[in-house]
Amino acid sequence: MIAHIFKKPSRVFAGVKYNTNKVDRNTGELMLIANFGILQALNNPRPQDLVNYLLMVSAQKKGIKNTQFHATISARGRNYNKQELTKAAVMWLKEMKYGDQPYLIVFHKDTDNNHVHIVSSRVGKDGKQVDRDYEQVRAVRNINKVLGYTFAMQYRFSTKAQFYLILENQGYLGRDYVEEEKLQKKLNAFMPDKVRIAEIRDLFNDLKSDPNFVKMMRVNYQLDLVFHSSEGKKPYGYSVIDHATKQVFKGSEILNLKYLLNENIKTENNYQPRSIELNDYLAENAITYYSEYAPEPVHISPVMIADDVDDQQVLGMKRRRQKKARTNTR
């Protein structure tokens, strides 16, 4: 997943019409509207109403050439669905200091890569400009934070699988870390912590007879045991995430599975990963146009608009297949 901020200036918020046109043509879905004040009392605010509100907020600060904030968060292929991209966008906006700004999020489904567009104002409701220093650098840094990569890179681990295990264990969305060279450098520098391994081994030997052993390790010692097994079968291995010292160990490095297990120990992974609640990042009056857990696409009433704004006018770029008909509307 990557975040990109468009630099082409706009004082008329052309990004709103660009994205609502996508919805009108059924190549996009309106996912969320937040912080638009009284407009959110309407079930289906008109695009021009949204533009007018953004213009009103932006008018408080004179002399800004580009009052529109227009960004996109993109996935590789279908690696993230529209709900996950929307959740990531909301969290990312908060990190970028746009969490309290009026903004809309639209999911695009007319390219090979799932992505959402975000449109907001660079002027806050207090009349001050939102921080723009090192904006693109912060965009990358904050998407890494939102996806959990920043958190996971604090740990020591010996394989990529362990890196992603940390993310899964903590409930983060990330599963496509792109800084391959940085990750490989960390893997190459890994050295087993033999002292800590011995400490955990002694702890396991002392307490493994307790039927609540797995829960005890998590609650009292910050050690998460993650058992690996095929569905419905006994585990063939396990990993230990040591949150106290920020390390991941192969279970075999500590204690062979057959010596660890007894008939009283529950081996299912019944820990509760940290849950990311979207409501923690949204204002109370935000309007979401999708179901968080919907397995199928949710029908969304289209936002209609008569004016047609071409991609090139809004984004200032040429389509590679400009002369070909668009047939991919997935």
HELIX and SHEET records of a PDB file:
HELIX    1   1 ALA A   14  ASP A   24  1                                  11    
HELIX    2   2 GLY A   37  ALA A   41  5                                   5    
HELIX    3   3 PRO A   47  SER A   58  1                                  12    
HELIX    4   4 LYS A   82  GLU A   95  1                                  14    
HELIX    5   5 GLU A  135  LEU A  147  1                                  13    
HELIX    6   6 TYR A  149  ALA A  152  1                                   4    
HELIX    7   7 LYS A  160  GLN A  170  1                                  11    
HELIX    8   8 GLU A  180  ASN A  188  1                                   9    
HELIX    9   9 LYS A  194  LEU A  207  1                                  14    
HELIX   10  10 PHE A  213  TYR A  221  1                                   9    
HELIX   11  11 GLY A  251  ILE A  254  1                                   4    
HELIX   12  12 LEU A  257  LEU A  260  1                                   4    
HELIX   13  13 LEU A  278  ASP A  280  5                                   3    
HELIX   14  14 ASP A  311  LEU A  315  1                                   5    
SHEET    1   A 6 ILE A   2  ILE A   5  0                                        
SHEET    2   A 6 GLN A  68  SER A  74 -1                                        
SHEET    3   A 6 HIS A 115  SER A 121 -1                                        
SHEET    4   A 6 TYR A 103  HIS A 108 -1                                        
SHEET    5   A 6 GLY A  28  ALA A  34 -1                                        
SHEET    6   A 6 ILE A 287  THR A 288 -1                                        
SHEET    1   B 3 LEU A 223  HIS A 228  0                                        
SHEET    2   B 3 GLY A 237  ASP A 242 -1                                        
SHEET    3   B 3 GLN A 247  LYS A 250 -1                                        
END                                                                             
